[in-house]
């Protein structure tokens, strides 16, 4: 009986270490993910980020009253460095449109913004976690600032101001490719004024494609 118990213990111990070894191999394949794509890319010099933004709620001030804009939409193209660090440099050119057509007292029904910003982004070389061994996920956030040119659809006035964007979200990519889909929440902490209309700080949701050129 004692010999059988020893034999059973030995079999269970072997199975335990066998399973543990397999799990360790899987974890290594995930955490040691790099910026190198097999067979097609030796290294990554920079990423191209193409983003579409949708405002959650845009408050508008006019004649000492506060309204809600019909919508706030944006489009931007960014260049993100691919240097061997978790912190990258980002430059972004974008266009935004705020639709005020639902606010009757406002004479100009749309405001347009052309902007250019530069700053930094946290984009780690190793995944933050993984949904599976083939879908690594990275936490990312950024802080950028620059200038924008604002004009309304009546071209009654033009204004150049300072703008800032703070973002945080996740990048969903492939096992052998750090590019993928980026989902972020974006906060615009600075408001802007044009022809008596004040746009309050706003929140936007961004969906972006992170591409290797």
C-alpha positions as CSV (number, residue, x, y, z in Angstrom):
1,X,0.0,0.0,0.0
2,X,2.8,2.4,0.9
3,X,4.5,1.7,-2.4
4,X,1.3,2.5,-4.3
5,X,1.1,5.8,-2.4
6,X,4.7,6.7,-3.3
7,X,3.9,5.9,-6.9
8,X,0.8,8.0,-7.0
9,X,2.6,10.9,-5.4
10,X,5.4,10.6,-8.0
11,X,2.9,10.6,-10.9
12,X,1.0,13.7,-9.5
13,X,4.3,15.6,-9.0
14,X,5.4,14.9,-12.6
15,X,2.0,16.1,-13.9
16,X,2.2,19.3,-11.8
17,X,5.7,20.2,-13.0
18,X,4.7,19.4,-16.6
19,X,1.7,21.7,-16.5
20,X,3.6,24.4,-14.7
21,X,6.4,24.3,-17.4
22,X,3.8,24.6,-20.2
23,X,2.2,27.7,-18.5
24,X,5.6,29.3,-18.0
25,X,6.4,28.9,-21.7
26,X,3.1,30.6,-22.7
27,X,3.7,33.5,-20.3
28,X,7.2,34.1,-21.7
29,X,5.9,34.3,-25.2
30,X,3.5,37.0,-24.2
31,X,5.7,39.2,-21.9
32,X,8.7,39.2,-24.2
33,X,6.8,40.7,-27.0
34,X,8.9,43.3,-28.8
35,X,8.7,45.9,-31.6
36,X,10.0,43.4,-34.1
37,X,7.6,41.8,-36.5
38,X,8.8,38.4,-37.8
39,X,9.6,37.9,-41.5
40,X,8.5,41.4,-42.6
41,X,10.1,44.0,-40.3
42,X,13.5,44.1,-38.7
43,X,12.7,47.2,-36.6
44,X,10.1,49.9,-36.1
45,X,11.2,53.5,-36.6
46,X,7.8,55.1,-36.0
47,X,4.0,54.4,-35.9
48,X,1.3,56.1,-37.9
49,X,-1.9,56.8,-35.8
50,X,-5.1,57.6,-37.7
51,X,-7.9,58.6,-35.3
52,X,-11.6,59.4,-35.4
53,X,-13.0,61.3,-32.3
54,X,-16.6,61.7,-31.1
55,X,-17.5,64.2,-28.4
56,X,-19.4,62.8,-25.3
57,X,-20.8,66.2,-24.4
58,X,-19.8,69.7,-25.5
59,X,-21.1,72.6,-23.4
60,X,-21.4,75.9,-25.1
61,X,-21.7,79.4,-23.5
62,X,-23.5,82.2,-25.3
63,X,-25.2,85.4,-24.0
64,X,-24.7,84.3,-20.4
65,X,-26.5,81.0,-21.0
66,X,-25.2,77.4,-21.4
67,X,-26.2,75.1,-24.1
68,X,-25.2,71.6,-25.4
69,X,-23.7,71.4,-28.9
70,X,-25.3,69.0,-31.4
71,X,-22.0,67.1,-31.8
72,X,-18.3,67.4,-31.7
73,X,-16.3,65.4,-34.2
74,X,-12.6,65.1,-35.0
75,X,-10.0,63.5,-37.2
76,X,-6.3,63.4,-36.7
77,X,-3.1,61.8,-38.0
78,X,-0.2,61.3,-35.6
79,X,3.4,60.2,-35.9
80,X,4.7,58.2,-32.8
81,X,8.3,57.3,-32.5
82,X,9.3,53.6,-32.2
83,X,12.4,54.0,-30.1
84,X,13.5,51.3,-27.7
85,X,11.8,52.9,-24.7
86,X,8.3,52.8,-23.1
87,X,8.1,56.6,-23.6
88,X,7.7,57.9,-27.2
89,X,7.4,61.3,-28.9
90,X,4.2,62.1,-30.7
91,X,3.3,64.8,-33.1
92,X,-0.3,65.3,-34.3
93,X,-2.2,67.2,-37.0
94,X,-5.9,67.3,-36.7
95,X,-9.3,68.7,-37.7
96,X,-12.3,69.2,-35.4
97,X,-15.9,70.4,-36.1
98,X,-18.4,71.5,-33.5
99,X,-22.0,71.6,-34.7
100,X,-24.1,74.3,-33.1
101,X,-27.1,74.1,-35.4
102,X,-29.4,73.1,-32.6
103,X,-28.7,76.4,-30.7
104,X,-31.0,79.0,-32.3
105,X,-29.4,82.1,-30.7
106,X,-26.0,81.3,-32.1
107,X,-25.6,83.0,-35.6
108,X,-22.7,80.8,-36.8
109,X,-23.8,77.1,-36.7
110,X,-20.5,75.4,-37.1
111,X,-17.0,76.0,-35.7
112,X,-13.9,74.5,-37.4
113,X,-10.5,73.8,-35.8
114,X,-7.2,73.1,-37.5
115,X,-4.6,72.1,-35.0
116,X,-1.0,70.9,-34.6
117,X,0.3,69.5,-31.3
118,X,3.5,67.8,-30.0
119,X,4.2,65.9,-26.8
120,X,4.9,62.5,-25.2
121,X,3.2,59.1,-25.1
122,X,3.6,56.1,-22.8
123,X,3.5,53.1,-25.2
124,X,5.2,50.1,-23.5
125,X,7.3,47.6,-25.5
126,X,5.9,44.8,-23.4
127,X,2.1,44.2,-23.1
128,X,0.4,45.2,-20.0
129,X,-1.8,42.1,-20.1
130,X,-3.1,39.7,-22.7
131,X,-6.6,38.6,-23.7
132,X,-5.0,35.4,-25.1
133,X,-1.6,34.4,-26.3
134,X,-2.3,36.0,-29.7
135,X,-3.9,39.3,-28.5
136,X,-1.6,41.4,-26.3
137,X,-3.0,44.6,-24.8
138,X,-1.0,47.7,-23.8
139,X,-2.0,50.5,-21.6
140,X,-1.2,53.9,-23.2
141,X,-1.6,57.5,-22.3
142,X,-0.4,60.8,-23.7
143,X,-0.1,64.5,-23.1
144,X,0.3,66.9,-26.1
145,X,-0.1,70.6,-26.7
146,X,0.1,73.1,-29.5
147,X,-1.9,75.6,-31.5
148,X,-5.2,75.6,-33.3
149,X,-6.8,77.9,-35.9
150,X,-10.5,78.4,-35.3
151,X,-13.0,79.8,-37.8
152,X,-16.8,79.6,-38.0
153,X,-18.9,78.7,-41.1
154,X,-19.7,82.4,-41.7
155,X,-16.0,83.4,-41.7
156,X,-16.9,86.4,-39.5
157,X,-13.8,86.0,-37.3
158,X,-10.7,83.9,-37.0
159,X,-8.8,83.0,-33.9
160,X,-5.5,81.3,-33.1
161,X,-5.2,79.8,-29.7
162,X,-3.4,77.2,-27.5
163,X,-4.8,73.7,-27.2
164,X,-4.1,70.6,-25.1
165,X,-5.2,67.0,-25.4
166,X,-4.8,64.4,-22.6
167,X,-5.6,60.8,-23.5
168,X,-5.6,57.4,-21.9
169,X,-6.7,54.0,-23.2
170,X,-5.6,50.6,-24.6
171,X,-4.0,49.2,-27.7
172,X,-5.1,45.8,-29.0
173,X,-2.6,44.2,-31.3
174,X,-1.4,40.9,-32.7
175,X,1.2,38.5,-31.3
176,X,3.9,39.3,-33.8
177,X,2.9,42.9,-34.6
178,X,2.7,45.9,-32.2
179,X,0.4,47.8,-34.5
180,X,-3.4,47.5,-33.9
181,X,-6.5,49.3,-32.7
182,X,-6.3,52.0,-30.1
183,X,-9.3,52.9,-27.9
184,X,-8.9,56.1,-25.8
185,X,-10.7,58.6,-23.7
186,X,-9.6,62.1,-24.6
187,X,-9.9,65.2,-22.4
188,X,-9.6,68.8,-23.8
189,X,-9.0,70.9,-20.7
190,X,-8.8,74.3,-22.4
191,X,-11.9,76.0,-23.7
192,X,-12.0,78.4,-26.7
193,X,-13.9,81.5,-27.6
194,X,-14.9,82.8,-31.0
195,X,-17.4,85.6,-31.9
196,X,-19.0,85.6,-28.5
197,X,-19.3,81.8,-28.4
198,X,-17.4,79.9,-25.7
199,X,-16.7,76.2,-26.0
200,X,-16.2,74.6,-22.6
201,X,-13.6,71.9,-21.9
202,X,-14.8,68.6,-23.4
203,X,-14.5,64.8,-23.3
204,X,-14.2,62.7,-26.5
205,X,-13.9,59.1,-27.3
206,X,-11.2,58.1,-29.9
207,X,-10.8,55.0,-32.0
208,X,-7.5,54.9,-33.9
209,X,-5.6,52.6,-36.1
210,X,-1.9,52.2,-35.2
211,X,0.0,51.3,-38.3
212,X,3.5,50.4,-39.3
213,X,4.4,52.5,-42.4
